[in-house]
Amino acid sequence: FLQNMFQINITAGQNVILPCRAPNIDSNSKAVVKGSRADLGKDYVLLYRDEQPDPEEQHPSFKNRVDLQNRQIKDGDASLILKDVTTADSGTYECRVFRRTNRRKRANLETDPISVISLKVDPPVQTSVLMSFQIQVTSALTQQQRSQVWI
């Protein structure tokens, strides 16, 4: 069953927290946290097990940019922090959390998500400065004035 759905809009270049709460998991549990995005196929956004990130099947675009906000998973908080987001990070993320078992089969990771996060990353705000100046020239011979404006 789905517990939480979130819609997050953010500007590129910022860090974002993807909320994921598992009230039945605490810091004493051997928790496994799986962050995924449907369009990435078999690659993970983050797989955290054995008290550390597992980079083996992590999608290359997320390497060194995603971690648990709190590695102790205090009070069931398994939220992910994604750093320096880009427009390519837009998409629907799912978070799954469960207790670690001795079996390492991937099938064990296919539980229902506890959070689904729709992330929309807007391009960075473009700032521009508009400068204009005008030059007036008076001809000494004809006494005519001419003006030119540059923008």
C-alpha positions as CSV (number, residue, x, y, z in Angstrom):
1,F,0.0,0.0,0.0
2,L,1.1,3.5,-0.7
3,Q,1.6,5.7,2.3
4,N,2.8,9.1,0.9
5,M,2.8,11.0,-2.3
6,F,4.8,14.2,-2.8
7,Q,5.1,16.8,-5.5
8,I,8.4,18.8,-5.3
9,N,9.4,21.7,-7.6
10,I,12.9,23.0,-7.3
11,T,15.4,25.0,-9.4
12,A,18.5,23.3,-10.9
13,G,21.7,23.6,-8.9
14,Q,20.0,23.2,-5.5
15,N,19.9,20.2,-3.1
16,V,16.6,18.5,-2.5
17,I,15.3,16.1,0.1
18,L,13.2,13.2,-1.2
19,P,11.0,12.4,1.8
20,C,10.8,8.7,2.9
21,R,9.5,7.7,6.3
22,A,9.3,4.1,7.6
23,P,7.9,4.3,11.1
24,N,8.4,0.6,11.7
25,I,12.2,0.9,11.1
26,D,14.5,2.3,13.7
27,S,18.3,2.8,14.1
28,N,18.6,-0.7,15.6
29,S,17.1,-2.4,12.5
30,K,19.3,-3.6,9.8
31,A,17.5,-1.5,7.3
32,V,17.7,-1.6,3.5
33,V,16.7,1.6,1.7
34,K,16.1,1.6,-2.0
35,G,15.5,4.8,-4.0
36,S,14.6,4.3,-7.6
37,R,13.2,6.1,-10.6
38,A,11.0,4.1,-13.1
39,D,12.8,5.4,-16.3
40,L,16.2,4.2,-15.0
41,G,15.4,0.5,-15.6
42,K,17.3,-1.8,-13.3
43,D,19.7,0.9,-11.9
44,Y,19.0,2.5,-8.6
45,V,19.1,6.1,-7.5
46,L,20.4,4.8,-4.1
47,L,20.7,1.4,-2.5
48,Y,21.7,1.6,1.1
49,R,22.4,-1.7,2.9
50,D,24.8,-3.0,5.5
51,E,24.9,0.5,6.8
52,Q,26.5,2.0,3.7
53,P,25.5,2.9,0.1
54,D,25.9,0.1,-2.4
55,P,27.3,1.6,-5.6
56,E,27.2,-1.6,-7.6
57,E,23.9,-1.0,-9.4
58,Q,23.6,2.7,-9.0
59,H,22.8,4.8,-12.1
60,P,26.0,6.7,-13.1
61,S,24.2,10.1,-13.0
62,F,23.6,9.7,-9.3
63,K,27.1,8.7,-8.2
64,N,28.4,11.0,-5.5
65,R,25.2,13.1,-5.5
66,V,22.8,11.1,-3.4
67,D,22.8,9.8,0.2
68,L,20.6,9.2,3.1
69,Q,19.8,12.4,4.9
70,N,20.3,10.6,8.2
71,R,22.3,7.3,7.9
72,Q,21.1,6.2,11.4
73,I,17.6,6.2,10.0
74,K,16.5,7.9,13.3
75,D,12.8,7.6,14.0
76,G,12.3,5.9,10.7
77,D,13.5,8.8,8.6
78,A,15.0,7.3,5.5
79,S,14.8,10.4,3.4
80,L,17.2,10.8,0.5
81,I,19.2,13.9,-0.2
82,L,20.0,14.6,-3.9
83,K,22.7,17.2,-4.4
84,D,23.1,19.7,-7.2
85,V,19.9,18.7,-9.1
86,T,19.7,19.1,-12.9
87,T,16.7,19.2,-15.2
88,A,17.6,15.6,-16.1
89,D,16.7,14.6,-12.5
90,S,13.0,15.4,-13.1
91,G,10.9,12.3,-12.7
92,T,9.0,10.1,-10.4
93,Y,11.0,8.6,-7.5
94,E,10.0,5.7,-5.3
95,C,11.4,4.9,-1.9
96,R,11.2,1.4,-0.3
97,V,12.5,0.5,3.2
98,F,12.6,-2.9,4.8
99,R,14.5,-4.9,7.3
100,R,17.6,-6.7,6.2
101,T,17.5,-10.4,5.7
102,N,20.3,-12.8,5.1
103,R,19.1,-13.4,1.5
104,R,20.6,-11.0,-1.0
105,K,18.2,-11.7,-3.9
106,R,17.0,-8.6,-5.8
107,A,13.5,-9.9,-5.6
108,N,13.4,-9.1,-1.9
109,L,13.7,-5.4,-2.9
110,E,10.5,-5.3,-4.9
111,T,8.1,-4.3,-2.1
112,D,5.5,-1.6,-2.4
113,P,6.9,1.9,-2.2
114,I,6.3,3.8,1.0
115,S,6.9,7.1,-0.8
116,V,6.4,8.3,-4.3
117,I,7.9,11.7,-5.1
118,S,7.2,13.6,-8.3
119,L,10.2,15.9,-8.8
120,K,10.2,18.7,-11.3
121,V,13.5,20.6,-11.7
122,D,13.3,23.9,-13.4
123,P,16.2,25.3,-15.3
124,P,18.3,27.9,-13.4
125,V,17.0,31.4,-13.4
126,Q,18.6,33.3,-16.2
127,T,19.5,36.9,-15.2
128,S,20.6,39.4,-17.7
129,V,21.6,43.0,-17.5
130,L,20.3,45.3,-20.2
131,M,22.5,48.3,-20.8
132,S,21.9,51.1,-23.3
133,F,23.8,54.2,-24.0
134,Q,23.5,57.1,-26.5
135,I,26.1,59.1,-28.2
136,Q,25.3,62.5,-29.7
137,V,27.6,63.9,-32.3
138,T,27.4,67.5,-33.7
139,S,29.1,68.2,-36.9
140,A,31.3,71.2,-36.9
141,L,30.7,71.9,-40.6
142,T,26.9,71.5,-40.8
143,Q,25.9,71.9,-37.2
144,Q,23.7,68.8,-37.6
145,Q,23.2,66.6,-34.6
146,R,23.1,62.9,-35.0
147,S,22.3,60.4,-32.3
148,Q,23.0,56.7,-32.1
149,V,21.5,54.4,-29.5
150,W,23.1,51.0,-28.6
151,I,21.4,48.3,-26.5
